[in-house]
Amino acid sequence: MPLAPGDRLILASKARLVRDRSSGREILLYPERGLALNPVAAAVAVRLDGTRTVAAIAAEVAASFAAARPDEVERDVLAFLEELAERGLLEERDAARAVVEDAAARGALPGAEAGSAPEGSAAGDAALGGAAGDAAWHRPYTLIAELTYRCPLRCPYCSNPMELSGAAGELSTETWCRVFAEAAELGVMQLHLTGGEPLARRDLEALVRGARGAGLYTNLITSGVPLARERLAALRAAGLDNVQLSVQDADAERADRIAGYAAFDHKLAVAGWVKAEGLPLTVNVVLHRENIEHVPAIVALAERLGADRLELANTQYLGWALANREVLLPTRDQLERAFAVASAARERLLGRMEMVFVTPDYYAAWPRACMDGWARRYLHIAPDGLVLPCHAAHTIPGLRFESVRERSLGWIWREAPSMNRFRGDAWMEPPCRGCDRRGVDFGGCRCQAYHLTGDAAATDPACSLSPAHGIVEEARLRAASAQGEPRYLHRGAPQVHRGAPR
């Protein structure tokens, strides 16, 4: 959005300004992201109320920082506002008026929690936790709450365990709410309510209220099945901040075949409800050989739905996806074509829709920093209460993970041997130990290292320097010529269920 001095702007409804209880700085939270604000940026953010012009905000902030030259402050203010606009975090007053009036009626006016212009530290960073202090490596920013393994879909890349446990072992409402409060005390700011399908929990509204009460920015990660409009409205009233909706393809027949459930049309209806409720919408599509050629149509679908964010995340080959790797792994040519389309769309949609494209490890020269490092930024809690550094960590033998049923989350995060096993770099063997990238990718994925080599301490075979990199190269060759149907989440061939969503 091009800015003019006379514009009257407001923070987008998806943004929430909060004070970080750990650092004292102001944080601008939005779906799966956050900006740590310096004092000038924070002073700007609290003035984005739709009544002041850009010029007036610049003048007020310049007067508040008398030690700085007014022209320099004004330049900083405009640069910050332009950055917010590029991230889709600003709305013009007229477009935002309904949002403001509704938020005020609910006592949730954007920025209300921030108070006056704060004192802060260094300038903010694009990703939550990106501007870390000396000891911030052990402070988690995101909690992934896996509420249940129950799900009506049967996707062949599902991250659910290959042997499922029933609902009887799931944490209670009270325990989850206690965990949310403990997570906030640890410094967590973003919460993902996921599964399985979190809508299978009848207490989801109570969980959202508990998360909101703890001050967490709450994201619902859902297939949209089952969901009724009335329940979405109740979740929004409970304090839900964002909805991430999974879509398997841009075409109903293909999408329903991949999901093993006739859900595509209902998903489109859910997307419309999300936007009508004033909630931000993230569309998530897991990419693999069966849909990666359809990225142009997927981008067009996300635009048509008015998505605020589109995640094109190539499959991580663990669990069910590893069992189906040969028939799901795309070719390099397919990947490069999809990446080119996504890159062009990212430029074209800048400021309107955020685009995220996650490449598969199998075609990278260097491994990704899986979960930003083992027990470094993310907490993952399984439905039965086990605290993990990632969703698949419990598949590594020899590690005993603690449960929130018996221990506090704070103790587990700081003291549990399983959480400390692969923290930092002391555990690393060559070539990781002497590599300049060890503080960038943290040795890659420990789960992938174990499932491909049998040794969780090995260099991730996705790394071109790994002695086991040939495993990945061979997998690419095998996948290029593989044919056949993937194994679905349940036994037998895929069956498209036609029942109406409850």
N, C-alpha and C positions, 0 to 999 in steps of 0.2 A: 504494500500500500504506500504510494507516494505521500509524503507528509508536507503540510503547509502550516505556516505560523498560526493561522486562524482555526485549525482543526481542534475540535473538542473530542477527546479520546477517553476511552474507558478500557480497563483490562477485559480481555475476552472472558466469557463465562467459564471457560475451562481452566482459568488461572486462579490460583489462590495464594495470597501473600501471608506468610506465617513467619514467626520468629523461631529460629532453630534453638532449642533449649540447650544444646551441647555447646555451640559456638557463640550464641547471642546475636548472630547476624540475621538479617532478613533473607528469606528464601522465597522465591517465586516458583511455586509448584504448578506443574501442568502434566498431562498424561505421560507417565513413565520418565519424566524429565524434571529438572529443577535448575534454577539460576541462583547462585549465591551472590547477593547484591552488596556492592560497596556503599558507603554512606550517600554518595551522590545519587546512585541508581535507586537506592531505597527511598530517598527523598522524592524522587520523581514518581516512583510507583505508587506511593500513598496519595499522590495528588491526581492520579488518573481516575477522576470521579465523574467525567462527562460535563463538568461545569466550566473548567478552566481551559483556555486555549493552550496550544503548544508554546506560544510565545510567553503566556502568563506563567506557565509552569517553569520555563527556563529562567524567567526573571525572578520568581520566588526562590528557586533553588540557588541562583547566583547570590541573592541577598542573604541566604542562610549560610553560605560558605564565603564569608567576607575575606578570608585569607587568600582566596583564589581570584584570578582575573575573571570578570563577568563574561568576556568573550570566550574564554577557555571553558567555563562551566556550561555556557550555552551550547558550545560545540559538543561537549560530552553528553549533554542532555539529548541533543538531536541524534547523536550516534547511538545512544542507548535505545531511544524510541524506534529508530530504524531497525535495530536488531530485534526488538520485540515484534515489529511489524513483519519482518522476514519469518519469524517463528509462528506467525498467526496468533499472537497474543494480544493484539489490539483490535478494538472495534470503534467505529465512529459513533458519536453520541446518538444520532437518530436511529441507527441500526441496533444499538444496544439498549435503547430506552426501555423496551419491554422487559429485557433481562434485568435491568437495574430495578425497575419497579417490583418485579416478582421477587428478586433477591432481597430487597428491602422488606417486603411483606413477610418473608420467611426469616428475617433477622440474619441473613447471610450475604450482606452486601460485599462484593469482592474487595478484599483489602481490609475488611473490618477488624481482623485479628491482629493487624500489624501495628495499630496505634499510630503514634506520631513518628516523624522521621527518626530512624534509629541510629545508634552508633554501631559501626560494623568494622570489619577487617578488610582484607585485600579484595580486589575486584573479583566478581563472580566468574563462574565457568559454565560451559554449556551443559554439562551433565551433572546430575546430582552427585556430590562427593568429589567432583573433579578438582576443586580447590581445597586440597586436603592439608591439614596441619601435620605437625611432626608425628603425632600418635594416632592420626585419623585412620590408619590402615586397619585398625581393629574396631572401627565404629561402623556398624551396618546401616545402610540407607534404605534398603528395600527388603520387605518381608513378603515372601511368596507363601500364601496360606492355601495349601492343597486341602480343601474342605472334605472332599469325597473322591473315591475312584468311580463312583456310579456315573454312567453316561449312556445315552441312547445311541450315540454314533459308534461306528466301528472302523474308524480311519486306520489304514494300514501302517501309518507312521506314528501311532499313538504313543505318548510317553508314559501311559499307565503301565504298572508292572505286568509282566506276562502271566503271573499268577495273582489273581485279585482276591482281596479280603472283603468281607461283607461290611454292611453299614453298621453293624453292631459294635465294631471297634472304633468308630469315629469319636473324636473329641466332642464334649458337650458344649452347649452354648456358653455356659459360665466359664469353662476352661479357655475357650477361644478368646472371650472378651478379656479375661485376665492376661492372656498372652499378648493381646494387642496393647494393653497398657504397659506391660513390661517391655515390649518392643519399642514403644515410644520413649520410655526412659533410657533405653540403650542408644537412642538417636535415630531410629527408623522414622522415615517420613512418608515413604510410598508403600502402600499395601496392595498386593494383587490377590483377589479372591478367585481361586481357580479350582480345577479338579483334574480329571473327571469333569462333570458338569455341576458347578456350584448351585445351580437352580434346583438340583435334587434335594438340597437342604431346605426343610420347611422353616428353619429359623434364620434364613438369610437376611431378612429385614432386621432382626435383632442383632445379627453380627455386624451389619452395616452401621447401625446406631452405635454399637460398642466401639467400632473403629473410629467413627466420627467423634465420639466422646473422648477418645484418646488423642485426637488431633491429627489422625493419619489421612493422607490423600488416598482415597479408596477407588481402585479400579476393579470392575467386574469383568473377568475373562470368561466368556460364555459362547456356546454354540447357538444360543437363543432358543434352545429346545429343552424343556418346555418353558414358555414365557407368555403371559397374557399382558395386555396393555395395562390393566389395573395393577398388576404386581410390579411392573416397571415404575409406575407412578408412586407406589408405596416405597420402593427402593430409593427413588429420588428423594422423597420426603424424609426418608431415614438418614439421608446424607451422602448418598452415592455421588461420586465425582465424575466418573468416566466409565464408558462401556466399550470393551473390546470384543468385537463380534467375529467369530471365525467363519470364513467362507471358503469352500473347497475349490471352486472354479467360478467362471463367469457365466456358465450355461447350466440350466437346471438339470438336464440329463447327466452331464458329466459330473457336476457337483454331487448329486445324489448318489451316483455310482461310487464315487470315492468315499463319501461319508457312510454308505451303507444304510441310508435313511432318507426318505423323501422330505427334506427339510428346507430346500433352497427357497421356495416361495415364502415360507414362514420367516426365514432369515431376512428377506427383503422387507417384509412387513415390520419386523423388529427394528431394522435400521430406521425405517420411517418413524416409528414410535420414539426411538431414542432422540432423533432430531426434534420431533414435536415436543418432547419433554424438556428441551433446552439443554440436554446433556451432550458433551462431546462424544464423537463416534470414531473409534479406531476400527478399521477393517483389517483383519489378519488373514493372510493366505499362506499356508505352508506349501512351498514349491518343491516339486519333484518331476520326474520325467513325464508323468501323465498330465501335468497342467502348465509346465514352464513355458511351453510355446504359446500359451494364451495370455501372457502378461499384458499385451496391449489391450485386450478385452477386459482384463481384470482392472487395469487402471481406469478404463472408461466406466466400468461399473462403480468403482469407488467414487469417481467424480459424480456420477448420476445419483448416488446415494447421499452426496453431500458430506462425505467422510472428512474429518479433520486430520486424520492420519491413516496412512496405508503402510502396513508392514508386509513386505515380501520376504519371508524368512525361509531360506532353503533348509530342508530337513537335516536335523542333527541325527546321525546314524548310530543310535543306541536303542536298546529295547526292541520294540516291534519294528522300528525303522531299520535296525541292523539286520534283523531276520529277513527283511525285504529289500536289502540294499541293492542287490543285483538288478532288480526290476524297477527300482525307484530312482537310483542315481542318474542324473542327467549327464549328457556328454558335455565336453568343454565348449563346443560350438553352441549348444543350446543355452548354456549358462552365459556365454558372452553376448549372445543376441538379447537375452532377457535383461542383462545388466545395462546394455546400451539403451534399451527402451525405458527402463526405470530411471536412468540418469537424465535422459532427455525430459521425462515427465517431471522429475524433481526440479529442474530448472524452470520449466514452464509453469509449475504450480507453486512456486516459491511464495510463501505468505498466505496461500490458500489451503494447501494440503501438504502436511509433512510426509515425506517419503523415506522409508527405511528399507534397504535391500541388504539382507544378510547372506553372504556367500557361503557355500558349503566348505567345510574344512578340507575336503578331498581335492580341491583345486587351488589351494592357497600355498604359497611358498613358506609362510610362517603360520603357526597356529594362532587362533584367536585367544584372547585372555578369557578363558571360559569363566563365566560368572564374575568377571573382573578379578579373578584370583580366588583360590580356595579360602572360604570363610573370611573374605576381605570386605566385601560390600553387601553381599546378599545373604539372607537367611531363608531357608526353605523348610517348612514344617509339613510333614506327611499327615494324612487323615488320622492316623493313630497316635500322633503326637511326637514322633521321632523328629529331632532337629538335625537338618542336613545342610551341607554347603551347596547342594544342587539336587535336582529331583532323582538322579540316578546313583547317588553316592552310596546308597544302601546296598547296591549290587556288588560293591567291592568287598571281598571276604577279608576277615581279619580286623575290621573296624567295628567297634561297638558304639553305636550312636545313642545318645541320651534322649529321654523323653521329658516333655514338659509336664507330664503327669507326676513325675518324681522330683524334678529339679526346676529351679527358676530359669527363665530364659537367659538372664544375665550371667548366671554361673556357667551355663552350657556354652554360651558364646565365648566367654573368656577362658574357662578352665578345662573344658572337656577335651580329653586327649584326641578324640576323633576330629574336632574342629581345628586343633593345632597341628595335626599330622602333616599337612602339606601347606601350612601357612609360611609366608616368606620364602626364603630360598635355601635355608640350611639343609633341607632334605634332598636337595638336588644333587644328581650325579652328572658327570660330563655326558654330553656336551653342554647341558643346560648351565651347569655351575659356572663355567667360564664365559658364558655367552653374554654379550652386551644387551640382549633383548630379555634377559631373565626378569627384569623389572617392568617389562612391557606386556609379555604374554604369560608370565608366571609358569612357564613350562607347558602351557596348553591344558587340555582336558585330562584330568586324572582318570575319569571313568572310561574315556576313549582309549587311553593308554592301557588300562587293565584289559578291556574287552578285546583289544587287538593284539596285545603282546603277552597278557597274563601277568604283567607287573605294573601296578599302579604308580610306582615311582619312576617308570621309564619316561624318556622324552616322548611326548605325544607323536605318534607316527605321522601325523599331518605335517609336522615340521620337516622341511627338506634336509635338515642336518641330522635327523634322527637315524640311528642305525637300522631302525625298522621301517623306514620310509617306503621300502619296497612293498610292504603290505598294502599301502594306499595306492601305489602305482598299479599293482596287480588288480586291486578292486576296481579301479577305473577301466582297465582293459576287459575284465570279465563283464562289467556292467554294460559296456559298449555293444556287446553281442548278445546279451541276455534277452530272453523273451519269456512271456508267460504272465500269469496273474499273481499279484501279491497275496500273502497270507493276511487275512483280516483279523480283527481283534478277537473274534470268537471263531470256533472251529467251522470248517466248511467254506463253501464259496460265498462271495458277498451276496447278501439278501437286502433288497431295498424295502424297508418297512413302510407301509402306507398309512399307518394309523395317524390320526390327527394329534398334534402336540397337545399335551394336557395344559 
